[in-house]
Amino acid sequence: MEKIVTIIDVWGVFVFSISGALNAMSKKLDPFGVFIIAFITSVGGGTLRDVLMGRTVFWMEDHMYIYIISAGTIVSIILRKKITYLMKTLSLFDTLGLAIFTVIGIEVGLKYDLSPSVAIALGAMTGSFGGVIRDISLNEIPLIFQKEIYATASIAGGLIYMLGLEIGLEKPIVELVAIAFIIVVRLIVVKYELQLPSFYDKEEVEKEV
């Protein structure tokens, strides 16, 4: 079980580092800037989670995460010219990171005997807030503060996770189902451009722009 969690965690850090690096390169940042954005995208949510829980921040205990982020950054820089569909690639890696880190955050909460609702909140925080810090650093409005269904997909995935445990499914199955659910929801949202209801009409938004 620990090996499965570790694999999920490593993969999440790796794909989020690629997402952050690609976003940074789209803004023409230098290599150091690309690494910093990849770093905060990968560990920003988990760092905030650990600080709020009063535990040692995970990447300070294990330098493996630094190496993984470095690898993701290097891969992104080397392959940047071969990525022909940049926006689709950004969305894919962001979706994978959101799904994986949501599950990781939930499991950390449950490991510390927190309530299911708090664990789901920690999952959404772990999955979403690295992207929030990334977007703010790149002078963009974070996705979760807009109409796009992002954190909502994470929370829904958390509910699916808890439901799976409640009905007695094995933990690895629950993990895969929750991850797959979030990925499918996000892919559908991106493909069909689905959005949450807005308080503002189209004309009002256009005037602000």
N, C-alpha and C positions, 0 to 999 in steps of 0.2 A: 504493500500500500504506500509506504514512504517513497519508494522508487517512482511510482506513478505520479504522486504529488510533485516530486522533484522535477520529473520530466515536464509536467505541465507548467511548472513555475519557470523553468529554464526557457521553454519555448515561448512563454508569454513575454519574458524580458527581451528575448531575441527579436520577436516580431514587432514589439513596441519600439525597440531601438531603431529598427528599419523604418517604421512609420515616422518617428521623430526626425531621423536623418533625412528622409525624403522631403519632409516638410521644410526642414532647414535649408536644403539645397534648392528648393523651389523659391526661396527668398534670397538666394545668392550669398549665403553665409560662408565664411572661411572654414577650413577643416576643424579648427578648434570650436568654432560656433556650432558646427554640425554635431560634434561629439557632445557638447553641453546640452543641446536640444534633445538629442537621442537619449542622453542620460536622464534628464528630468521627465521625459515622456515615459521612460521605462520604470523608474522607481519613485516618481513623484506621488502617485496615489498610495503606494505601499508605505512610503515614508510618513505621509500625513496620518495614515491609519495607525502606524506604530507609535507615533508621537502622542496621538489621542489616547491610545491604550496604555501609555506609560511604559512601553517595553523598548528594549534596545532596537534601533532601526536595523532591519534585516541585512541590508547591504554593507553595514559597518562590521557585521560579524563574519560575513563570508565574502571574500574578495572575488569569488567566482563570478559574481554579478558584474563587476567592473570589466572582467575579461569578455564576458558575453556581450555586453554593450559595445565594447571596443570592436569585437568581431562583427556585430551587426552594422556598426558605422562603416567599417572598412568595406564590407560586402556592398553596402549601399553606394559608397563612393566609386568603387570599381565598376559596378554594374549600372551606374546611373545613365550612361549613354545607350544602354541596351533596353532600358525601360521605356517602351513606346507609348504605353497608356498610363501615364503618370497618375492621373486622378483616380483611375480604377485601382491602381496598385496601392495608393495611399489609403483608399477606402477599405480594401481587402485586409491589409496589415493592421489597420486601426480596428477593424471588426474582430479579427482574430485576437488581438491584444485585449480588447474589451471583454470578450467572452471568457478567455482564460483567466484573466486577473479578477473577474467577478467571482468565479468559483474559488480562487485562491483566497480572496478576502473573506468570503463566507466561511471557509474552513478555518481560517485563523480565528474568527469570531467564535465559532462553535468549539474550537479547541480550548478557548478560555472561558467556556461555559456561559457565554453571553446569550441573551434571548434571541430567538429566530429573527425578530424584526430588526434588532441591532446588527445581527450578523449579515442580514440582507443589505442594510445601510452601509456596512463596512465593505461588502462586496461591490456595491455601486461606487463607493468612494475609491476603492483600490483600482477598479476598472476605468473610471472616468477622469479622476482628478490629475493624472499625469498629463492627459490631453488638455485639460483646463490650463495647467501651468504652461504647457507648450504653446498653446494658442495665445495666451496673454503675453508671453515672452516674444512671440512673433507679431504682436500688435494686431491680433485678430479676436473677434468675439467668439468665445468657446461654444462648441456645438451644443452642449447641454443647456446653455442659456438662450438658445434659439428654438425655433419651432420643430427642428428635426428630432425624430425619435431616436434618442441615443441612450441617455441614462434610464429612460423608461424601459428600454429593451433589457438593460442590465437588471433592473428591479424585477421585471417579469421573469427573467431567467432565474433570479434568486428565489422567487416564489415557486417556480417549477422544481428547483433543487429541494426546497423544503417539503414540497408535496411528495416528491419521490422518496425522501427519507421516511415520511409519515406513512406511506403505504407499504414500506418494507423492502424497497429495492436495494440492491447492493450498491455500496458507495461508488465504485468505479462506473457503474451504469448511470447512476444519478449525475455524476460529473459529466459524462459524455453527453447525456440528454440535455443538461442545462447549457453546456457549451454549444451544442448543435442548435438548440432553440434560439439562443442569442444571435448566432451567426445567420441563421435562416431569416429571423426577423429583420436584422440589419440589411441583409442582401435584398429582401423584398422592399424595405423602406427606400434604399438607394435606387433600385431599379424603377420603382413606380413613383418615386419622389413624394412619398407619403409624409405628412407633417401633422403635428398637433395643432389644435385650433389656436388662432391668434386673436389678440385683443385689438389688433390694428388692421384696417382694411388696406388693400393694395395701393390705393391712391395716397394714403397717408405715409406709407413706407417709401413710395417713390419720391414724395416731396422731401423727406429727410435725406435721401440719397442725392 
